[in-house]
Amino acid sequence: MFRFLTAGESHGRSLTVILDGVPAGLALDVDAITRDLRRRQGGYGRGKRMAIESDTPVIGAGVRHGMTTGAPVAITINNRDWVNWEFTMHPDADVPAQAGGAKREPVTRPRPGHADLAGAIKYGHDDLRDVLERASARETAVRVAAGAVARQILAQIGVRIASHVVSIGDVAVDPVTPIPFDAIAAIPDRAPTHCADPTLEAHMIAAIDAARAAGDTLGGAFEVVATGVPPGLGSYAQWDLKLDGQLAQAMMSIPAIKAVGIGMGPDAARLPGSRVHDEILPGRPASGSDAAKLFTRPTNHAGGLEGGVTNGEDVRVTAYMKPIATLMAPLRSLDLETMRESPAAIERSDVCAVPAAAVVGEAMVALTLCGAVLDRFGGDSINDLRRRHTDWVAQSAARFARVPGAPSS
């Protein structure tokens, strides 16, 4: 079973992820993990916290001399801002006298749209900091680190993943023609909003600037695309094995994501079946690396999934992100100490984090697909995984080559 758990608070000493089920023999590229962490910290509209942090992965277990051992992989990211929060966030009951940082007052004014109030009710906290420190999107840094490992496993069988921002506020890319994977992958890491359309990117930047000037925030949407995904991942046999359901849950677990679409997403609900379903046509000759491409589709409205199972087309998942809950011009709330109306608390935050959320979305798609790949092909080592995938490709090609009229090498 491929799975992960994270721990840590936004202003705590560090964040940690434990990734279980990583096959042995993977030559782990730590620089690639660092690159994804840097990408998550970028994007137009980020706040001052990203100028403080310089996220660097520290491998603590499961890797020896650069190779995974098959044991759980532990990755830690130290918070540089800890020195300014040590007194407030120290785990000891008796805080050491030398602890740094200011003594901050309890947070008692919940922010509309955040977990503050719901978390306080659930766990009985009087100080909302006990909620917001863990509910913070800062936790996603270690998800990105874990996703970078999953991405390296997927690369062993030719799966690649990229993302692009499709809307910020009311500025949106034309949804009629899907952007090809190669065009998405070619977007520079430093692109301010990571939109494939430079003209729209300028409008997105202007919208973020206007929101900042008004003390407001903006949400938007991003699409994650995975190419080279083998058909047959997931299952229609049980509800919880459907891969589209697993992808939707993974994306909805990202803070502020309020909706998820696969392929056409909600647009499929307003069109007739003749304009939604992807016709099935003969594929290319079944030879070499194309052996699994036995069929072709002129369209990919389904987003690479039918009946909860991958069909060999690109997997396309869109996530819709609400505006961030911390407003510099705060909304009305209550002070839980007095139960009187009061402006919501203000925490250091971003104006817009959609480009950063897209990187987190890539990680969650990578983790979900990696789990499905390892479920399908198994293997305790990377060599096992590659061999079983290669054997499956050859068997699939041989099977359909026997069908009269099927393409042959």
Backbone torsions as a table, in degrees:
resi	resn	phi	psi	omega
1	MET	NA	128.3	178.2
2	PHE	-96.1	120.3	-174.4
3	ARG	-155.1	165.5	178.3
4	PHE	-148.7	154.9	174.2
5	LEU	-133.7	145.2	176.3
6	THR	-119.0	158.6	175.8
7	ALA	-147.9	153.8	176.5
8	GLY	127.4	158.5	179.9
9	GLU	-115.7	159.6	-175.7
10	SER	-55.6	-45.2	-179.1
11	HIS	-110.6	20.2	176.1
12	GLY	-78.2	-174.6	-177.5
13	ARG	-64.1	-40.1	-175.7
14	SER	-163.8	171.2	172.3
15	LEU	-118.3	144.3	-176.3
16	THR	-136.5	142.3	170.7
17	VAL	-127.9	139.4	172.4
18	ILE	-115.5	120.6	-176.4
19	LEU	-110.9	113.6	-174.9
20	ASP	-104.8	145.3	177.6
21	GLY	93.4	11.5	177.9
22	VAL	-72.4	125.0	180.0
23	PRO	-62.7	152.0	175.6
24	ALA	-72.3	155.5	172.6
25	GLY	88.0	10.0	175.6
26	LEU	-85.1	122.8	175.1
27	ALA	-77.3	98.4	-170.1
28	LEU	-74.2	125.4	178.4
29	ASP	-94.3	97.4	-178.2
30	VAL	-69.1	-32.0	178.2
31	ASP	-62.6	-34.9	178.2
32	ALA	-67.3	-36.8	175.6
33	ILE	-63.0	-45.6	179.8
34	THR	-60.9	-39.7	179.5
35	ARG	-60.7	-44.9	179.1
36	ASP	-64.6	-37.1	176.9
37	LEU	-63.2	-39.7	177.6
38	ARG	-65.2	-41.0	178.8
39	ARG	-61.1	-39.4	178.8
40	ARG	-64.2	-30.7	-178.9
41	GLN	-79.7	-11.2	-176.7
42	GLY	-92.6	-168.0	179.5
43	GLY	101.6	140.2	-179.1
44	TYR	-70.0	134.4	179.4
45	GLY	104.5	0.4	178.8
46	ARG	-73.5	159.6	-177.8
47	GLY	-93.8	-172.6	-174.6
48	LYS	-71.2	-20.6	-178.6
49	ARG	-58.4	-36.9	-177.4
50	MET	-70.1	-18.7	174.9
51	ALA	-78.1	-20.3	179.9
52	ILE	-84.9	-47.0	-174.4
53	GLU	-80.1	150.5	172.0
54	SER	-139.1	81.5	-168.2
55	ASP	-62.7	123.9	-179.4
56	THR	-132.1	127.2	-179.6
57	PRO	-76.7	135.8	174.5
58	VAL	-114.8	112.3	-178.5
59	ILE	-80.6	119.9	-175.5
60	GLY	-109.3	-14.4	-177.3
61	ALA	-165.5	159.2	173.8
62	GLY	83.4	0.6	-179.8
63	VAL	-135.0	132.9	179.0
64	ARG	-135.6	124.2	-179.6
65	HIS	53.8	38.2	175.2
66	GLY	86.2	-3.4	-177.3
67	MET	-117.1	137.9	174.6
68	THR	-67.5	145.9	-175.4
69	THR	-103.8	-7.6	-173.2
70	GLY	98.0	-13.9	176.0
71	ALA	-82.5	164.2	177.8
72	PRO	-56.2	137.1	178.0
73	VAL	-94.3	125.1	177.9
74	ALA	-109.8	129.2	178.7
75	ILE	-127.0	131.7	178.7
76	THR	-118.9	142.1	172.2
77	ILE	-121.8	116.0	179.9
78	ASN	-78.9	139.2	177.3
79	ASN	-88.5	114.6	178.6
80	ARG	-65.7	-27.7	-178.6
81	ASP	-74.9	-4.5	180.0
82	TRP	-55.4	-35.3	-177.4
83	VAL	-62.8	-25.3	179.2
84	ASN	-90.6	-6.2	-176.0
85	TRP	-126.6	5.1	-173.3
86	GLU	-56.9	-44.5	-179.3
87	PHE	-63.2	-45.7	-176.7
88	THR	-69.3	-35.6	-170.9
89	MET	-109.2	8.6	-175.4
90	HIS	-63.2	136.2	-177.7
91	PRO	-75.1	-18.8	-177.1
92	ASP	-76.6	143.9	176.4
93	ALA	-62.9	-39.8	176.2
94	ASP	-102.2	101.8	-176.6
95	VAL	-68.4	128.5	-179.9
96	PRO	-57.1	144.7	-177.4
97	ALA	-61.3	-29.1	-177.0
98	GLN	-86.5	3.9	-179.5
99	ALA	-59.7	135.1	-177.3
100	GLY	-88.4	170.9	177.6
101	GLY	89.6	163.3	-178.1
102	ALA	-78.1	158.1	172.3
103	LYS	-88.5	105.0	-174.1
104	ARG	-90.3	143.5	179.6
105	GLU	-71.2	154.9	176.6
106	PRO	-58.6	147.0	175.6
107	VAL	-90.5	120.8	-174.9
108	THR	-125.8	0.1	-177.8
109	ARG	-113.1	97.4	-175.8
110	PRO	-65.3	146.8	178.2
111	ARG	-90.6	126.0	172.8
112	PRO	-56.5	132.9	179.8
113	GLY	92.6	-7.5	179.0
114	HIS	-106.6	170.8	178.8
115	ALA	-76.6	-1.8	-172.0
116	ASP	-47.9	-60.3	-173.5
117	LEU	-71.6	-47.2	-178.6
118	ALA	-60.3	-40.0	179.6
119	GLY	-67.9	-38.2	178.5
120	ALA	-65.1	-39.6	177.8
121	ILE	-65.3	-43.8	-177.2
122	LYS	-63.7	-48.1	-171.7
123	TYR	-101.2	-2.7	176.9
124	GLY	75.0	28.3	-178.8
125	HIS	-82.5	139.6	172.8
126	ASP	-91.2	-32.2	178.0
127	ASP	-100.4	115.3	-176.1
128	LEU	-65.4	-12.2	176.8
129	ARG	-61.5	-29.7	177.6
130	ASP	-64.9	-20.9	177.4
131	VAL	-92.6	-54.8	-168.5
132	LEU	-66.6	-27.0	-179.6
133	GLU	-66.2	-33.6	178.7
134	ARG	-92.1	-31.8	-179.9
135	ALA	-75.9	-6.4	-179.5
136	SER	-63.7	147.6	176.0
137	ALA	-69.5	-7.0	175.3
138	ARG	-56.9	-30.0	179.6
139	GLU	-58.7	-25.9	-175.6
140	THR	-70.5	-11.2	177.8
141	ALA	-58.4	-44.7	-178.9
142	VAL	-76.7	-21.5	171.1
143	ARG	-65.2	-40.5	178.1
144	VAL	-62.8	-39.2	177.1
145	ALA	-62.3	-45.2	178.3
146	ALA	-64.9	-39.5	178.9
147	GLY	-64.0	-32.1	177.7
148	ALA	-66.0	-35.0	175.1
149	VAL	-67.4	-45.5	178.7
150	ALA	-60.0	-38.9	179.0
151	ARG	-61.5	-37.8	179.8
152	GLN	-70.5	-32.5	175.3
153	ILE	-67.8	-45.8	-179.8
154	LEU	-61.6	-34.2	-179.5
155	ALA	-61.7	-23.5	179.9
156	GLN	-63.9	-22.8	177.8
157	ILE	-117.0	18.0	171.7
158	GLY	87.8	14.9	178.8
159	VAL	-89.2	131.1	176.7
160	ARG	-125.7	151.7	-175.2
161	ILE	-134.8	138.3	175.7
162	ALA	-148.3	167.3	-179.9
163	SER	-143.6	162.3	173.6
164	HIS	-151.3	152.1	178.7
165	VAL	-83.7	129.2	-178.7
166	VAL	-105.9	-14.7	174.7
167	SER	-161.4	148.4	167.2
168	ILE	-136.2	121.0	-173.1
169	GLY	59.8	-130.5	179.9
170	ASP	-97.6	10.7	176.0
171	VAL	-93.4	114.9	-171.5
172	ALA	-136.8	148.1	174.4
173	VAL	-72.7	145.7	176.5
174	ASP	-61.4	119.0	-175.1
175	PRO	-80.7	-5.3	-172.1
176	VAL	-66.6	-45.7	-176.7
177	THR	-108.6	109.6	179.1
178	PRO	-60.8	141.0	179.1
179	ILE	-80.3	129.6	-177.7
180	PRO	-62.1	154.9	-177.8
181	PHE	-58.1	-45.3	-175.8
182	ASP	-61.8	-35.2	177.9
183	ALA	-68.4	-36.2	178.0
184	ILE	-68.8	-45.4	-178.5
185	ALA	-64.7	-22.3	-177.7
186	ALA	-83.5	-7.4	178.7
187	ILE	-63.9	127.0	-178.3
188	PRO	-62.4	146.6	178.5
189	ASP	-56.7	-33.4	-175.8
190	ARG	-87.2	3.3	177.9
191	ALA	-57.2	127.5	-170.3
192	PRO	-56.1	-44.2	179.6
193	THR	-114.0	0.3	-179.9
194	HIS	56.1	41.4	174.9
195	CYS	-99.9	142.7	-177.5
196	ALA	-75.9	-14.3	-178.3
197	ASP	-106.7	107.2	-177.3
198	PRO	-59.3	-34.4	179.2
199	THR	-65.8	-45.5	177.9
200	LEU	-65.9	-34.2	179.3
201	GLU	-57.8	-41.0	178.4
202	ALA	-61.9	-39.7	178.1
203	HIS	-68.1	-36.3	177.5
204	MET	-63.5	-43.0	179.0
205	ILE	-61.7	-42.0	179.1
206	ALA	-63.5	-38.5	179.0
207	ALA	-65.6	-39.5	178.3
208	ILE	-66.2	-41.7	178.3
209	ASP	-60.9	-41.4	-180.0
210	ALA	-65.7	-39.6	178.3
211	ALA	-65.1	-41.3	178.7
212	ARG	-61.3	-44.1	-179.1
213	ALA	-63.3	-29.5	-179.7
214	ALA	-89.9	1.5	-175.9
215	GLY	69.4	26.6	-175.2
216	ASP	-113.4	-177.8	179.1
217	THR	-134.9	162.6	-179.3
218	LEU	-132.2	142.9	171.7
219	GLY	-105.4	-161.9	-179.5
220	GLY	168.8	-158.8	-177.9
221	ALA	-142.0	152.6	176.1
222	PHE	-140.1	153.9	178.2
223	GLU	-116.9	134.0	173.7
224	VAL	-107.3	131.0	-178.4
225	VAL	-123.5	130.5	175.9
226	ALA	-115.6	125.2	179.6
227	THR	-113.8	155.2	-177.6
228	GLY	80.3	13.1	-178.5
229	VAL	-74.3	124.5	-179.2
230	PRO	-68.4	146.5	174.5
231	PRO	-69.5	156.0	175.5
232	GLY	95.3	4.4	175.5
233	LEU	-81.0	144.6	-176.4
234	GLY	87.8	-168.0	-178.9
235	SER	-162.9	148.3	171.9
236	TYR	-95.7	-2.0	-169.6
237	ALA	-74.6	-30.1	177.0
238	GLN	-138.3	148.9	-175.1
239	TRP	-58.6	-38.8	-174.7
240	ASP	-83.8	-2.8	176.3
241	LEU	-96.9	-7.2	179.6
242	LYS	-66.1	123.0	-172.7
243	LEU	-70.3	-32.6	177.2
244	ASP	-64.9	-36.3	175.3
245	GLY	-65.3	-39.5	178.4
246	GLN	-66.5	-39.9	177.8
247	LEU	-65.4	-41.2	179.1
248	ALA	-62.9	-43.7	178.7
249	GLN	-63.2	-41.5	-179.5
250	ALA	-62.4	-43.1	-179.7
251	MET	-70.9	-37.6	179.8
252	MET	-68.4	-17.6	179.1
253	SER	-77.1	-12.0	177.8
254	ILE	-74.7	131.5	-179.5
255	PRO	-52.5	135.6	175.0
256	ALA	79.2	-2.1	176.1
257	ILE	-80.2	124.9	-174.1
258	LYS	-116.2	-8.5	177.7
259	ALA	-159.1	153.5	-179.7
260	VAL	-137.4	138.6	175.0
261	GLY	-125.4	144.5	175.3
262	ILE	-109.3	126.5	-178.7
263	GLY	62.8	-122.4	178.5
264	MET	-66.0	-22.3	-179.2
265	GLY	61.1	-136.1	-175.1
266	PRO	-64.8	-19.5	178.8
267	ASP	-63.9	-24.6	179.6
268	ALA	-65.2	-20.5	-176.9
269	ALA	-76.8	-16.8	-174.6
270	ARG	-109.5	1.3	-177.2
271	LEU	-114.2	154.3	176.4
272	PRO	-71.4	159.5	-177.2
273	GLY	-57.5	-31.7	-179.0
274	SER	-65.4	-19.5	179.8
275	ARG	-107.7	4.6	-177.4
276	VAL	-112.2	-46.6	-171.9
277	HIS	-80.9	142.1	-173.5
278	ASP	-90.0	118.2	-179.8
279	GLU	-64.3	152.8	-176.7
280	ILE	-111.6	121.9	-177.4
281	LEU	-127.5	164.9	179.2
282	PRO	-59.4	146.0	-179.7
283	GLY	-91.4	-170.3	177.9
284	ARG	-77.9	167.4	178.0
285	PRO	-53.3	134.0	-176.4
286	ALA	-81.9	85.1	178.6
287	SER	-150.3	154.6	176.3
288	GLY	58.0	-140.0	-175.9
289	SER	-72.1	-13.6	-179.7
290	ASP	-91.8	9.7	-172.8
291	ALA	-59.8	-29.7	-178.9
292	ALA	-83.7	-10.4	-178.1
293	LYS	-88.6	69.4	-174.2
294	LEU	-85.8	-14.5	-179.5
295	PHE	-133.7	158.6	175.1
296	THR	-131.1	152.8	178.8
297	ARG	-125.2	127.2	176.9
298	PRO	-68.3	-20.8	176.4
299	THR	-133.7	166.9	177.4
300	ASN	-137.2	52.1	179.3
301	HIS	-64.4	-27.7	-178.5
302	ALA	-75.1	-10.4	179.9
303	GLY	68.2	29.3	175.1
304	GLY	82.0	7.9	-178.3
305	LEU	-136.6	130.4	173.7
306	GLU	-134.7	126.4	-179.1
307	GLY	65.8	23.4	-178.8
308	GLY	81.8	11.3	-176.7
309	VAL	-126.1	138.8	176.6
310	THR	-67.5	143.8	-176.7
311	ASN	-114.4	9.0	177.3
312	GLY	99.5	-14.4	175.5
313	GLU	-83.3	168.6	176.2
314	ASP	-57.7	136.4	173.5
315	VAL	-84.7	124.6	-176.5
316	ARG	-125.5	119.3	-176.8
317	VAL	-127.2	127.5	178.2
318	THR	-111.6	134.4	178.1
319	ALA	-119.2	141.6	-176.6
320	TYR	-113.9	121.8	-172.0
321	MET	-108.6	129.6	176.6
322	LYS	-76.1	163.9	174.5
323	PRO	-62.6	149.3	179.7
324	ILE	-62.3	145.8	-170.7
325	ALA	-77.5	-22.2	-179.8
326	THR	-84.7	113.9	178.3
327	LEU	-108.9	136.6	176.5
328	MET	-70.5	-23.4	168.8
329	ALA	-106.7	82.8	-165.7
330	PRO	-64.3	149.2	175.0
331	LEU	-77.5	169.6	178.2
332	ARG	-70.9	144.3	177.2
333	SER	-151.5	-166.1	175.9
334	LEU	-122.6	148.2	168.2
335	ASP	-88.0	115.2	-173.9
336	LEU	-67.0	-16.0	176.2
337	GLU	-76.5	-36.4	-176.3
338	THR	-110.5	-16.2	-174.7
339	MET	60.1	28.6	176.4
340	ARG	-106.3	152.3	-180.0
341	GLU	-60.7	138.0	-177.7
342	SER	-158.0	151.4	175.2
343	PRO	-61.8	145.6	178.5
344	ALA	-61.4	154.4	178.3
345	ALA	-64.3	154.5	176.5
346	ILE	-116.6	121.2	173.2
347	GLU	-113.0	150.3	176.6
348	ARG	-55.7	128.6	-172.0
349	SER	-154.9	-176.6	179.2
350	ASP	-99.6	162.2	169.7
351	VAL	-86.4	-40.8	178.9
352	CYS	-149.3	131.7	-178.7
353	ALA	-126.7	22.6	-178.2
354	VAL	-61.9	-45.3	178.1
355	PRO	-59.6	-38.4	177.9
356	ALA	-68.3	-40.1	179.0
357	ALA	-62.3	-30.4	178.1
358	ALA	-63.3	-36.7	177.3
359	VAL	-66.5	-39.6	175.6
360	VAL	-64.0	-39.5	177.6
361	GLY	-60.7	-41.3	175.3
362	GLU	-57.0	-44.0	-178.3
363	ALA	-62.4	-43.2	-178.1
364	MET	-68.8	-36.5	174.9
365	VAL	-65.7	-42.9	179.3
366	ALA	-61.0	-45.1	-179.9
367	LEU	-63.4	-41.1	-178.9
368	THR	-69.0	-45.8	179.3
369	LEU	-66.7	-36.0	179.1
370	CYS	-63.2	-42.7	176.8
371	GLY	-60.0	-41.3	-179.9
372	ALA	-67.9	-38.8	178.4
373	VAL	-63.4	-45.6	-179.2
374	LEU	-69.2	-32.6	173.4
375	ASP	-63.8	-40.0	-175.3
376	ARG	-75.8	-43.6	-172.9
377	PHE	-107.3	-20.2	178.5
378	GLY	64.2	-158.8	179.2
379	GLY	107.5	124.0	178.0
380	ASP	-83.5	-12.0	179.2
381	SER	-132.8	162.2	177.7
382	ILE	-62.4	-37.0	177.9
383	ASN	-62.4	-40.6	176.2
384	ASP	-59.9	-45.9	-178.3
385	LEU	-60.9	-48.5	-178.7
386	ARG	-62.7	-42.1	-178.7
387	ARG	-64.2	-45.0	-178.4
388	ARG	-66.6	-36.7	177.4
389	HIS	-66.7	-44.0	178.9
390	THR	-61.4	-42.0	178.5
391	ASP	-63.3	-40.6	-179.4
392	TRP	-64.6	-41.6	178.8
393	VAL	-60.3	-45.1	-179.5
394	ALA	-65.1	-41.9	179.7
395	GLN	-64.8	-39.7	179.0
396	SER	-64.5	-43.1	179.0
397	ALA	-62.3	-44.2	-179.2
398	ALA	-65.0	-37.6	-178.7
399	ARG	-62.8	-49.1	-176.0
400	PHE	-80.1	-19.7	175.6
401	ALA	-66.1	-22.2	-179.8
402	ARG	-80.4	-13.8	-178.6
403	VAL	-78.6	127.4	179.3
404	PRO	-54.1	131.5	177.9
405	GLY	86.9	-5.3	-179.5
406	ALA	-74.0	150.2	176.7
407	PRO	-62.2	145.1	179.8
408	SER	-135.8	159.8	-179.2
409	SER	-77.8	NA	NA
